[in-house]
Amino acid sequence: MAAVAPDRRRELGDFLRSRRTQVSRAELGLPMLSPRSTSGLRREEVSYLSGVSVTWYTWLEQARDIHPSRHVLDAVARTLRLSVRERNYVLELAGYSATDLGNMPPTATAPPHVHRLLDALAEYPAYAITPDWGISAWNTAYEALYPNVATVPEDERNLLWLVFTDPYVRALLPDWDADSRHFLAQFRAEAGPRLGDPALTGLVSNLLTSSEVFAQRWDSHDIEPFTTRRRQFRHPKVGDLLLEHHRLAPSGEPDLHVVIYTPATQTTRYRLGTLAATTEEDVVGEATSGSI
């Protein structure tokens, strides 16, 4: 097994510690630590229940340069009552993922065939996103939905950065609090194998200093897989839109994803058409005024 980068070891230790504090003692048949404390395990309890030495488990949480076996990690995952996704995340951080993405060069740009795919999805807002969540391409419908995507500096054209720093996005998402939590948990689940990559380290560092909300939530270590869901938007030109959020991986580009929003109601379909027509009129108007 290849050596695990220090940032991934730290994330593994922090993640295990955060989940250790959330375990229900009653589920494990353990007495309460105090009348007000019904959750949380001591390190000694985790080590005993997992069948590993307390020193070894402590070193795991301390991000020591050790190489735990899959058997040990599985035992700890069972003790901490980790979900399937959380268990897989732990294994990935420890270097046991089927494909070690941390040793693969990340895709930074969308190839021409992805651009053509986005253009073909003309009616539906869609964009391409890289492993560090940089928005590398988008279609006209997405720019109509979120105009700032075309004007922000390239180094800030990152979905996670925009969700937590752009007031326009906060206004665009009526349920921003819940949506931003989902985005962050999904990002963390996907970013784990690449922790230590300079782009990811810089992004997280900048967000920690730029967004108080992000800083508070980053310490929660919540993760979740992407799932198709309905998302509400409130556009300043056409009002409320109910869109279904889909994500696809183009063949040959496994770490690049295409995100597509499709209308969930006929009203939303009509309003998307209105938005597209309004945007086209604005562009024609600007071109005409510029030619005079």
C-alpha positions as CSV (number, residue, x, y, z in Angstrom):
1,M,0.0,0.0,0.0
2,A,1.3,3.4,-0.9
3,A,2.2,6.0,1.7
4,V,-0.7,8.1,2.9
5,A,-0.3,11.9,2.7
6,P,-0.2,13.8,6.0
7,D,-3.4,15.7,5.2
8,R,-5.3,12.5,4.6
9,R,-4.1,11.1,7.9
10,R,-5.2,14.2,9.7
11,E,-8.6,14.1,8.1
12,L,-8.9,10.4,9.0
13,G,-8.0,11.2,12.7
14,D,-10.4,14.1,12.8
15,F,-13.2,12.2,11.2
16,L,-12.9,9.2,13.6
17,R,-12.7,11.6,16.6
18,S,-15.9,13.4,15.4
19,R,-17.8,10.2,15.0
20,R,-16.5,8.8,18.3
21,T,-18.2,11.7,20.1
22,Q,-21.6,11.0,18.4
23,V,-22.0,7.3,19.1
24,S,-25.0,6.5,21.3
25,R,-23.7,4.7,24.4
26,A,-27.1,3.1,24.9
27,E,-26.8,1.3,21.6
28,L,-23.6,-0.3,22.8
29,G,-25.0,-1.2,26.2
30,L,-22.7,1.3,28.0
31,P,-23.7,3.4,31.0
32,M,-24.1,7.2,30.6
33,L,-21.0,9.2,31.4
34,S,-23.2,11.7,33.2
35,P,-26.9,12.4,33.5
36,R,-26.6,14.9,30.5
37,S,-24.1,12.9,28.5
38,T,-25.8,10.0,26.5
39,S,-23.4,9.9,23.6
40,G,-19.7,9.7,23.0
41,L,-17.1,7.1,23.6
42,R,-13.7,7.2,25.3
43,R,-10.7,6.1,23.2
44,E,-10.2,3.2,25.6
45,E,-13.8,2.1,24.9
46,V,-13.3,2.2,21.2
47,S,-10.1,0.2,21.4
48,Y,-11.7,-2.4,23.6
49,L,-14.8,-2.8,21.5
50,S,-12.8,-2.9,18.3
51,G,-10.2,-5.4,19.6
52,V,-7.2,-3.1,19.0
53,S,-4.8,-1.6,21.4
54,V,-5.6,1.9,22.9
55,T,-2.2,3.1,21.8
56,W,-2.8,2.0,18.2
57,Y,-6.2,3.7,18.1
58,T,-4.9,6.9,19.7
59,W,-2.2,7.0,17.1
60,L,-4.9,6.8,14.4
61,E,-6.7,9.9,15.8
62,Q,-3.4,11.6,16.2
63,A,-2.6,11.1,12.5
64,R,0.6,9.2,13.2
65,D,2.4,7.7,10.2
66,I,1.1,4.1,10.8
67,H,-0.5,1.7,8.4
68,P,-3.7,0.2,9.9
69,S,-5.0,-2.9,8.2
70,R,-8.4,-3.0,6.5
71,H,-9.5,-5.5,9.3
72,V,-8.7,-2.9,12.0
73,L,-10.5,-0.1,10.1
74,D,-13.5,-2.3,9.6
75,A,-13.6,-3.2,13.3
76,V,-13.4,0.5,14.3
77,A,-16.1,1.4,11.7
78,R,-18.4,-1.2,13.3
79,T,-17.8,0.2,16.8
80,L,-18.5,3.7,15.7
81,R,-21.6,2.6,13.9
82,L,-20.4,4.2,10.6
83,S,-22.7,4.1,7.6
84,V,-21.6,2.3,4.4
85,R,-20.5,5.6,2.9
86,E,-18.7,6.7,6.0
87,R,-16.8,3.3,6.2
88,N,-15.8,3.6,2.6
89,Y,-14.6,7.2,3.3
90,V,-12.4,5.9,6.1
91,L,-11.0,3.2,3.9
92,E,-10.3,5.7,1.1
93,L,-8.5,8.1,3.5
94,A,-6.3,5.2,4.7
95,G,-5.4,4.3,1.1
96,Y,-7.7,1.3,0.5
97,S,-9.8,2.8,-2.2
98,A,-10.2,0.6,-5.3
99,T,-8.6,3.4,-7.4
100,D,-6.4,5.7,-5.4
101,L,-7.5,9.1,-6.7
102,G,-4.9,10.8,-4.6
103,N,-2.2,9.5,-6.9
104,M,-3.9,10.5,-10.1
105,P,-3.7,13.9,-11.8
106,P,-7.1,15.6,-11.5
107,T,-8.9,16.8,-14.6
108,A,-8.7,20.5,-14.7
109,T,-10.6,21.4,-17.9
110,A,-13.6,20.1,-19.8
111,P,-12.7,18.5,-23.2
112,P,-14.4,19.6,-26.4
113,H,-16.9,16.8,-26.4
114,V,-18.2,17.8,-22.9
115,H,-18.7,21.4,-24.2
116,R,-20.7,20.0,-27.1
117,L,-22.8,17.9,-24.7
118,L,-23.6,21.0,-22.6
119,D,-24.6,23.0,-25.7
120,A,-26.9,20.1,-26.8
121,L,-28.7,20.5,-23.4
122,A,-29.7,23.9,-24.5
123,E,-33.0,24.0,-22.6
124,Y,-31.6,22.9,-19.3
125,P,-29.1,24.6,-17.1
126,A,-25.9,22.5,-17.1
127,Y,-22.3,22.7,-16.2
128,A,-19.1,20.6,-15.9
129,I,-17.4,20.3,-12.6
130,T,-13.8,19.1,-11.8
131,P,-12.7,17.0,-8.8
132,D,-12.0,20.2,-6.7
133,W,-15.4,21.5,-7.8
134,G,-14.1,24.0,-10.2
135,I,-16.7,24.9,-12.8
136,S,-14.9,24.3,-16.1
137,A,-17.7,24.7,-18.6
138,W,-21.4,25.7,-18.7
139,N,-24.2,26.3,-21.2
140,T,-26.2,29.4,-21.9
141,A,-29.1,28.2,-19.8
142,Y,-26.9,27.9,-16.8
143,E,-25.5,31.3,-17.3
144,A,-29.1,32.7,-17.5
145,L,-29.8,31.0,-14.2
146,Y,-26.6,32.1,-12.6
147,P,-25.1,35.1,-14.6
148,N,-22.1,35.5,-12.2
149,V,-20.5,32.3,-13.5
150,A,-19.3,34.2,-16.6
151,T,-17.9,37.2,-14.7
152,V,-16.2,35.8,-11.6
153,P,-12.4,35.5,-11.8
154,E,-11.4,32.0,-13.0
155,D,-9.7,31.2,-9.7
156,E,-13.0,31.8,-7.9
157,R,-15.1,29.9,-10.3
158,N,-15.5,27.1,-7.9
159,L,-18.9,25.8,-6.8
160,L,-18.1,25.4,-3.1
161,W,-16.5,28.8,-3.0
162,L,-19.4,30.5,-4.7
163,V,-22.0,28.8,-2.5
164,F,-20.4,30.2,0.6
165,T,-19.1,33.6,-0.6
166,D,-21.4,34.9,-3.3
167,P,-24.5,36.8,-2.0
168,Y,-26.2,36.2,-5.4
169,V,-26.1,32.4,-4.8
170,R,-27.5,32.8,-1.3
171,A,-30.4,34.9,-2.7
172,L,-30.8,32.4,-5.6
173,L,-31.3,29.5,-3.1
174,P,-34.3,30.1,-0.8
175,D,-33.3,27.0,1.2
176,W,-29.6,28.0,1.2
177,D,-29.0,26.7,4.7
178,A,-30.0,23.1,3.9
179,D,-28.6,23.3,0.3
180,S,-25.2,24.5,1.5
181,R,-25.0,21.8,4.1
182,H,-25.7,19.2,1.3
183,F,-23.0,20.7,-0.9
184,L,-20.4,20.7,1.8
185,A,-21.1,17.1,2.9
186,Q,-20.9,15.9,-0.7
187,F,-17.7,17.9,-1.3
188,R,-16.0,16.5,1.7
189,A,-17.0,12.9,0.8
190,E,-15.5,13.3,-2.7
191,A,-12.4,15.4,-1.6
192,G,-11.1,13.0,1.0
193,P,-9.0,10.9,-1.3
194,R,-7.4,14.1,-2.7
195,L,-6.6,15.9,0.6
196,G,-3.1,17.2,0.3
197,D,-3.6,18.3,-3.3
198,P,-2.6,22.0,-3.3
199,A,-5.8,23.2,-5.1
200,L,-8.0,21.6,-2.4
201,T,-5.8,22.7,0.5
202,G,-5.9,26.3,-0.8
203,L,-9.6,26.2,-1.4
204,V,-10.4,25.0,2.1
205,S,-7.9,27.4,3.7
206,N,-9.4,30.4,1.9
207,L,-13.0,29.3,2.8
208,L,-12.1,28.9,6.5
209,T,-11.0,32.5,6.6
210,S,-13.6,33.9,4.3
211,S,-16.8,32.2,5.6
212,E,-17.7,31.9,9.2
213,V,-20.5,29.5,8.3
214,F,-18.1,27.3,6.3
215,A,-15.6,27.3,9.2
216,Q,-18.3,26.1,11.7
217,R,-19.6,23.4,9.4
218,W,-16.2,22.1,8.2
219,D,-15.4,20.9,11.7
220,S,-18.6,18.7,11.7
221,H,-16.9,16.3,9.3
222,D,-20.3,15.4,7.8
223,I,-20.2,13.5,4.5
224,E,-22.9,12.2,2.2
225,P,-23.0,10.8,-1.4
226,F,-24.5,12.8,-4.2
227,T,-28.2,12.0,-4.7
228,T,-30.6,13.3,-7.3
229,R,-32.9,15.7,-5.5
230,R,-35.3,18.6,-6.2
231,R,-33.8,22.1,-5.5
232,Q,-35.7,25.3,-5.3
233,F,-34.4,28.5,-6.9
234,R,-35.7,32.1,-6.7
235,H,-34.6,33.9,-9.8
236,P,-34.9,37.8,-9.9
237,K,-36.3,37.7,-13.4
238,V,-38.8,34.8,-13.5
239,G,-39.4,34.0,-9.8
240,D,-39.5,30.5,-8.2
241,L,-38.1,27.5,-10.1
242,L,-38.3,23.9,-9.0
243,L,-35.5,22.0,-10.6
244,E,-34.3,18.4,-10.4
245,H,-30.6,18.1,-9.8
246,H,-28.8,15.3,-11.8
247,R,-25.1,14.4,-12.2
248,L,-23.4,12.3,-14.9
249,A,-19.9,11.2,-15.5
250,P,-18.9,11.4,-19.2
251,S,-17.2,8.2,-20.6
252,G,-13.5,8.6,-20.5
253,E,-13.6,11.3,-17.9
254,P,-14.4,9.5,-14.7
255,D,-13.5,12.3,-12.3
256,L,-15.3,15.0,-14.3
257,H,-19.0,15.4,-13.8
258,V,-21.8,17.1,-15.8
259,V,-24.5,18.6,-13.6
260,I,-27.9,19.1,-15.2
261,Y,-31.0,20.8,-13.8
262,T,-34.3,19.7,-15.4
263,P,-37.7,21.3,-14.7
264,A,-39.7,19.4,-12.1
265,T,-43.0,21.2,-13.0
266,Q,-44.6,22.6,-16.1
267,T,-44.6,26.0,-14.6
268,T,-40.8,25.8,-14.1
269,R,-40.4,24.6,-17.7
270,Y,-42.3,27.6,-18.9
271,R,-40.3,30.0,-16.7
272,L,-37.0,28.5,-17.9
273,G,-38.1,29.2,-21.5
274,T,-39.0,32.8,-20.5
275,L,-35.7,33.2,-18.9
276,A,-33.8,31.9,-22.0
277,A,-35.8,34.3,-24.2
278,T,-35.2,37.2,-21.9
279,T,-31.5,36.5,-21.8
280,E,-31.3,36.3,-25.6
281,E,-33.1,39.6,-25.9
282,D,-30.6,41.2,-23.5
283,V,-27.7,39.9,-25.5
284,V,-29.1,41.2,-28.8
285,G,-29.9,44.5,-27.2
286,E,-26.3,44.9,-25.9
287,A,-24.9,43.9,-29.3
288,T,-27.1,46.4,-31.1
289,S,-26.3,49.3,-28.7
290,G,-22.6,48.5,-29.0
291,S,-22.7,48.7,-32.8
292,I,-24.2,52.2,-32.8
